[in-house]
């Protein structure tokens, strides 16, 4: 007589079909997971971190050198306009382009399959990726700020320290935009193309180096819906030591863009089926 193996009832209940129910994590566990994932992602760039920082620095600094050599920057107002625009541009060149290519290539090499196998929430993963992009943005911002002040003869003032708490608010909406663009890129090659198009648009077709009223009307309309427009305005106001209601308006708009774009990134980044 054949012996039939009958699994105990608790074991049968545990062998449920995926998706498996996740354990409820405490706040301490979530913070620990976030730190571990961020460290793992940083280790991926232990041999290429210099290239990432170099890319965030070279183009904005090159634009500054170009404008200084061939442009006619006569007034402090013009210098502040160009410096604030270059600092905003470095955010697009740093975290935004980084996120587009990172997520696009992660989809192509099926990197999300690895994260899917771990008891990790999607929100933790998204914010870890954004944290890495923010770290790569800081050298570009500092480098452009220091070089721009030296080349344009602008003073280093204590009021400029207000830029420090303002930087994350400027990075978050662009990080959300980069995450969305990376999600819609079907592979790494397309992600690279989208990143390059973003650089061209932000650097040369948005009010970063060119005043808003000089741009064609279609570009003026589009610029109203691009976060870097408000990032540049806020940077210029802080550099000129003119903290007023317009800065409060920029903060409000950037907060709205941050919540909106990060929410869309969380919803549409279907990382478990990517």
VENHUHU-V229921 format. One record per residue. RES is the residue in one letter. PSI is psi as a letter, one per 20 degrees, with the letter a starting at -180 (999 if undefined). OMEGA is omega as a letter, one per 20 degrees, with the letter a starting at -180 (999 if undefined). Layout:
[[RES:PSI:OMEGA] [RES:PSI:OMEGA]]
This chain:
[[X:p:a] [X:p:r] [X:p:a] [X:p:r] [X:p:r] [X:p:a] [X:q:r] [X:q:a] [X:g:r] [X:h:r] [X:h:r] [X:h:a] [X:h:a] [X:h:a] [X:m:r] [X:q:r] [X:q:r] [X:q:j] [X:p:a] [X:q:r] [X:p:a] [X:q:r] [X:q:r] [X:p:a] [X:q:r] [X:r:r] [X:h:r] [X:g:r] [X:h:r] [X:g:r] [X:g:r] [X:g:r] [X:g:a] [X:g:a] [X:g:a] [X:g:a] [X:g:r] [X:g:r] [X:g:r] [X:g:a] [X:h:r] [X:h:r] [X:h:r] [X:h:a] [X:k:a] [X:h:r] [X:i:a] [X:j:a] [X:h:a] [X:h:r] [X:g:r] [X:g:r] [X:h:r] [X:g:r] [X:h:r] [X:i:a] [X:g:a] [X:g:a] [X:g:r] [X:h:r] [X:h:r] [X:h:r] [X:g:r] [X:g:r] [X:g:a] [X:g:a] [X:h:r] [X:h:a] [X:h:a] [X:i:a] [X:r:a] [X:m:a] [X:n:a] [X:h:a] [X:r:r] [X:h:r] [X:g:r] [X:g:a] [X:g:r] [X:h:r] [X:g:a] [X:h:a] [X:g:r] [X:h:r] [X:h:r] [X:h:r] [X:g:r] [X:h:r] [X:h:a] [X:h:r] [X:g:r] [X:h:r] [X:h:a] [X:e:a] [X:h:a] [X:g:r] [X:h:r] [X:g:a] [X:h:r] [X:g:a] [X:h:a] [X:g:a] [X:h:r] [X:g:r] [X:h:r] [X:h:r] [X:h:a] [X:g:a] [X:j:r] [X:l:r] [X:h:a] [X:i:r] [X:h:r] [X:g:a] [X:h:a] [X:h:a] [X:i:a] [X:q:r] [X:m:a] [X:p:r] [X:q:r] [X:h:a] [X:g:r] [X:g:r] [X:g:a] [X:g:a] [X:h:r] [X:g:r] [X:g:r] [X:h:r] [X:g:r] [X:g:r] [X:h:r] [X:h:r] [X:h:r] [X:i:r] [X:h:a] [X:g:r] [X:h:r] [X:g:r] [X:g:a] [X:g:a] [X:g:r] [X:h:r] [X:g:a] [X:g:a] [X:g:a] [X:g:r] [X:h:a] [X:g:a] [X:h:a] [X:i:r] [X:k:r] [X:q:a] [X:q:r] [X:o:a] [X:q:r] [X:h:r] [X:h:a] [X:i:r] [X:i:r] [X:i:r] [X:h:a] [X:g:r] [X:i:a] [X:h:a] [X:g:r] [X:h:r] [X:h:r] [X:h:a] [X:h:a] [X:g:r] [X:h:r] [X:h:r] [X:g:r] [X:h:r] [X:g:r] [X:h:r] [X:g:r] [X:g:r] [X:h:r] [X:h:r] [X:g:a] [X:i:r] [X:p:a] [X:h:a] [X:r:a] [X:h:r] [X:g:r] [X:h:r] [X:h:r] [X:g:r] [X:g:r] [X:g:r] [X:g:r] [X:h:r] [X:h:r] [X:g:r] [X:g:r] [X:g:a] [X:g:a] [X:h:a] [X:h:a] [X:i:a] [X:j:r] [X:r:a] [X:l:r] [X:g:r] [X:i:a] [X:p:r] [X:q:a] [X:g:a] [X:i:r] [X:h:a] [X:q:r] [X:q:a] [X:g:r] [X:h:r] [X:h:r] [X:h:r] [X:g:a] [X:h:a] [X:h:r] [X:h:a] [X:j:r] [X:p:a] [X:h:a] [X:h:r] [X:g:a] [X:h:r] [X:g:a] [X:g:r] [X:g:a] [X:g:r] [X:g:a] [X:h:r] [X:g:r] [X:g:r] [X:h:r] [X:j:a] [X:l:r] [X:m:r] [X:o:a] [X:a:a] [X:h:r] [X:h:r] [X:g:r] [X:h:r] [X:g:r] [X:g:r] [X:g:r] [X:g:a] [X:g:r] [X:h:r] [X:g:r] [X:g:r] [X:h:a] [X:g:a] [X:g:a] [X:g:a] [X:h:r] [X:h:r] [X:g:r] [X:g:r] [X:g:a] [X:h:a] [X:g:a] [X:i:r] [X:n:a] [X:m:a] [X:i:r] [X:i:r] [X:j:a] [X:999:999]]
